[in-house]
Amino acid sequence: MRYWVLALFLLTCLVAPFAGQNDQWQRYRNEGGNFSVMILGDPKESVNGEGAQASHTIQSISGTVGYTVVYVANPVEQKVDDATFKVYRDAFLQGLPQCTLAKEDASSHPLSGYIGRWYRMNCDIGSQKMSFIGNLYWGRHYAYAVLAMFSTASADPPEAGKFYNSFSVLDGSK
């Protein structure tokens, strides 16, 4: 349920305009989310929910590509196995009702201590066809969605891979 709200917020943010952003690649560090990532523009963070159920969305839009990291931090240690990852993945995907899963593959950028998978989703947002590509990760205390979003085209923007493949955790023991 918590991921449904998170995903709905993600879709809402996608269509919101972001003006006056910096279009330079920069290393963004988020201590509360225990991660860093290379991102274009000036990312904005928003929080959805409260306490352990809160999800955090960090988003930047540069040109026609949106870059998003969504994370949930859980103070209680979570089991890290294929079964719990599948529950997380299914809940996340169910929260994107306008999207269909087009492809699932091994993570394009594995993280030690995390289960991760790479996804392509095709989405209908209003009258616009969008593609979401990137990785979902599940760890002992954090769950992440690291996605690039763009208008569906014949080729993926090369900067999308630069973004989601630069993702790393700050403290691997968490």
C-alpha positions as a Python dict, from the first residue, in 0.01 Angstrom:
ca = {
    (1, 'M'): (0, 0, 0),
    (2, 'R'): (276, 246, 90),
    (3, 'Y'): (433, 198, -255),
    (4, 'W'): (104, 276, -431),
    (5, 'V'): (100, 621, -275),
    (6, 'L'): (468, 661, -358),
    (7, 'A'): (415, 566, -721),
    (8, 'L'): (115, 795, -760),
    (9, 'F'): (324, 1081, -625),
    (10, 'L'): (602, 992, -870),
    (11, 'L'): (363, 1017, -1164),
    (12, 'T'): (225, 1347, -1038),
    (13, 'C'): (576, 1491, -1005),
    (14, 'L'): (661, 1381, -1356),
    (15, 'V'): (409, 1614, -1513),
    (16, 'A'): (491, 1910, -1287),
    (17, 'P'): (709, 2179, -1446),
    (18, 'F'): (1054, 2249, -1306),
    (19, 'A'): (1191, 2586, -1412),
    (20, 'G'): (1537, 2739, -1384),
    (21, 'Q'): (1730, 2423, -1325),
    (22, 'N'): (2102, 2375, -1366),
    (23, 'D'): (2185, 2140, -1655),
    (24, 'Q'): (2529, 2027, -1532),
    (25, 'W'): (2609, 1674, -1414),
    (26, 'Q'): (2684, 1674, -1044),
    (27, 'R'): (2733, 1416, -769),
    (28, 'Y'): (2429, 1437, -542),
    (29, 'R'): (2463, 1290, -192),
    (30, 'N'): (2168, 1214, 31),
    (31, 'E'): (2279, 1114, 381),
    (32, 'G'): (1924, 1033, 499),
    (33, 'G'): (1874, 806, 200),
    (34, 'N'): (2223, 656, 228),
    (35, 'F'): (2302, 707, -142),
    (36, 'S'): (2473, 918, -403),
    (37, 'V'): (2405, 953, -774),
    (38, 'M'): (2519, 1161, -1070),
    (39, 'I'): (2231, 1383, -1173),
    (40, 'L'): (2162, 1665, -1415),
    (41, 'G'): (2001, 1977, -1279),
    (42, 'D'): (1914, 2081, -927),
    (43, 'P'): (1724, 1796, -760),
    (44, 'K'): (1421, 1867, -545),
    (45, 'E'): (1323, 1641, -256),
    (46, 'S'): (973, 1575, -132),
    (47, 'V'): (841, 1344, 138),
    (48, 'N'): (522, 1144, 114),
    (49, 'G'): (378, 993, 432),
    (50, 'E'): (513, 989, 786),
    (51, 'G'): (750, 787, 1000),
    (52, 'A'): (872, 449, 878),
    (53, 'Q'): (611, 455, 600),
    (54, 'A'): (746, 779, 449),
    (55, 'S'): (887, 768, 100),
    (56, 'H'): (1129, 1028, -27),
    (57, 'T'): (1136, 1139, -388),
    (58, 'I'): (1439, 1318, -529),
    (59, 'Q'): (1372, 1447, -877),
    (60, 'S'): (1535, 1659, -1142),
    (61, 'I'): (1419, 1730, -1494),
    (62, 'S'): (1663, 1834, -1762),
    (63, 'G'): (1527, 1894, -2108),
    (64, 'T'): (1293, 1607, -2186),
    (65, 'V'): (1435, 1357, -1935),
    (66, 'G'): (1330, 1326, -1572),
    (67, 'Y'): (1564, 1168, -1317),
    (68, 'T'): (1410, 1022, -1003),
    (69, 'V'): (1531, 836, -698),
    (70, 'V'): (1260, 718, -462),
    (71, 'Y'): (1362, 561, -134),
    (72, 'V'): (1206, 424, 179),
    (73, 'A'): (1417, 377, 490),
    (74, 'N'): (1309, 109, 735),
    (75, 'P'): (1461, 112, 1086),
    (76, 'V'): (1376, -257, 1127),
    (77, 'E'): (1601, -492, 932),
    (78, 'Q'): (1427, -644, 629),
    (79, 'K'): (1493, -988, 488),
    (80, 'V'): (1690, -962, 162),
    (81, 'D'): (1588, -1248, -63),
    (82, 'D'): (1407, -1301, -391),
    (83, 'A'): (1067, -1345, -223),
    (84, 'T'): (1076, -1013, -35),
    (85, 'F'): (1215, -834, -341),
    (86, 'K'): (923, -968, -544),
    (87, 'V'): (674, -830, -288),
    (88, 'Y'): (845, -488, -310),
    (89, 'R'): (860, -499, -692),
    (90, 'D'): (496, -602, -727),
    (91, 'A'): (377, -332, -485),
    (92, 'F'): (582, -68, -668),
    (93, 'L'): (451, -173, -1010),
    (94, 'Q'): (91, -191, -887),
    (95, 'G'): (132, 171, -779),
    (96, 'L'): (183, 265, -1143),
    (97, 'P'): (-158, 173, -1284),
    (98, 'Q'): (-101, 361, -1610),
    (99, 'C'): (215, 160, -1675),
    (100, 'T'): (283, -182, -1818),
    (101, 'L'): (599, -377, -1756),
    (102, 'A'): (780, -413, -2089),
    (103, 'K'): (1105, -573, -1972),
    (104, 'E'): (1273, -704, -1659),
    (105, 'D'): (1640, -797, -1654),
    (106, 'A'): (1939, -826, -1422),
    (107, 'S'): (2031, -499, -1257),
    (108, 'S'): (2240, -284, -1487),
    (109, 'H'): (2441, -178, -1182),
    (110, 'P'): (2450, -436, -899),
    (111, 'L'): (2491, -317, -538),
    (112, 'S'): (2655, -534, -276),
    (113, 'G'): (2402, -644, -12),
    (114, 'Y'): (2102, -554, -230),
    (115, 'I'): (1881, -740, -469),
    (116, 'G'): (1830, -534, -781),
    (117, 'R'): (1660, -564, -1116),
    (118, 'W'): (1645, -341, -1425),
    (119, 'Y'): (1304, -245, -1567),
    (120, 'R'): (1143, -81, -1866),
    (121, 'M'): (788, 39, -1819),
    (122, 'N'): (563, 191, -2083),
    (123, 'C'): (322, 443, -1937),
    (124, 'D'): (28, 648, -2057),
    (125, 'I'): (24, 975, -1868),
    (126, 'G'): (-267, 1174, -1995),
    (127, 'S'): (-228, 1174, -2371),
    (128, 'Q'): (150, 1134, -2353),
    (129, 'K'): (336, 802, -2388),
    (130, 'M'): (627, 781, -2145),
    (131, 'S'): (901, 527, -2081),
    (132, 'F'): (1053, 463, -1739),
    (133, 'I'): (1384, 277, -1729),
    (134, 'G'): (1613, 199, -1441),
    (135, 'N'): (1675, -20, -1139),
    (136, 'L'): (1480, -121, -831),
    (137, 'Y'): (1685, -225, -528),
    (138, 'W'): (1592, -399, -202),
    (139, 'G'): (1825, -405, 99),
    (140, 'R'): (1821, -462, 474),
    (141, 'H'): (1709, -110, 557),
    (142, 'Y'): (1645, 67, 226),
    (143, 'A'): (1436, 18, -85),
    (144, 'Y'): (1521, 230, -392),
    (145, 'A'): (1373, 305, -732),
    (146, 'V'): (1629, 476, -959),
    (147, 'L'): (1446, 569, -1279),
    (148, 'A'): (1487, 790, -1582),
    (149, 'M'): (1162, 902, -1745),
    (150, 'F'): (1117, 1037, -2097),
    (151, 'S'): (875, 1051, -2387),
    (152, 'T'): (870, 715, -2557),
    (153, 'A'): (1108, 722, -2851),
    (154, 'S'): (1287, 478, -3075),
    (155, 'A'): (1608, 506, -2869),
    (156, 'D'): (1673, 560, -2500),
    (157, 'P'): (1852, 883, -2412),
    (158, 'P'): (2217, 792, -2337),
    (159, 'E'): (2221, 1013, -2026),
    (160, 'A'): (1955, 789, -1867),
    (161, 'G'): (2208, 507, -1824),
    (162, 'K'): (2469, 748, -1694),
    (163, 'F'): (2221, 845, -1423),
    (164, 'Y'): (2095, 510, -1300),
    (165, 'N'): (2432, 333, -1338),
    (166, 'S'): (2602, 596, -1118),
    (167, 'F'): (2381, 514, -818),
    (168, 'S'): (2568, 391, -510),
    (169, 'V'): (2502, 344, -140),
    (170, 'L'): (2709, 547, 106),
    (171, 'D'): (2724, 287, 383),
    (172, 'G'): (2699, -71, 259),
    (173, 'S'): (2638, -203, 611),
    (174, 'K'): (2290, -48, 612),
}
